[in-house]
Amino acid sequence: MQRTARPGLLVDGSVEVGNTATAPAGTVSAAGGGTLYARNGELWWRGSAGTRTRMAPAQEEREEQMVQLTPDELVAEFQEAVVELYFARKRIVALESENAALKARLSAPVPPPQEAPADIPADPARDAAGGGEQWFSGVPGEPAA
């Protein structure tokens, strides 16, 4: 461990932080600084504003998060899971059927485009101007607005 020219600490290796029974109180001497401490196996940081932040939880806490079920509760959870799986499988079958029908529709041959009905008079000026499908912009047989 060595001290640097500026306030700070350089550590090469590991650092042990002893457990404190209570969180540190009081003010931090450096503005914007804080206090790093260990409490009950957890790593904590207390900022200059007094806010405490848990940096790393203790290993035991992770183990305590496991749910303990009685045998009856476990059977009930299992039965609920089986029912959910049953309905999920039924939904999957329905979706697979729908998917197959859509694939069949997409792979079906596309009919050729239909020609314009014979009762619509030809308009050489419109056709020459590249009107294409725009003839349907109004009522057939009436002049366009």
Summary of the structure (lengths in Angstrom):
residues: 145
radius of gyration: 38.1
end to end distance: 89.2
largest distance: 98.3
contacts: 224
relative contact order: 0.06
helix: 37%
strand: 15%
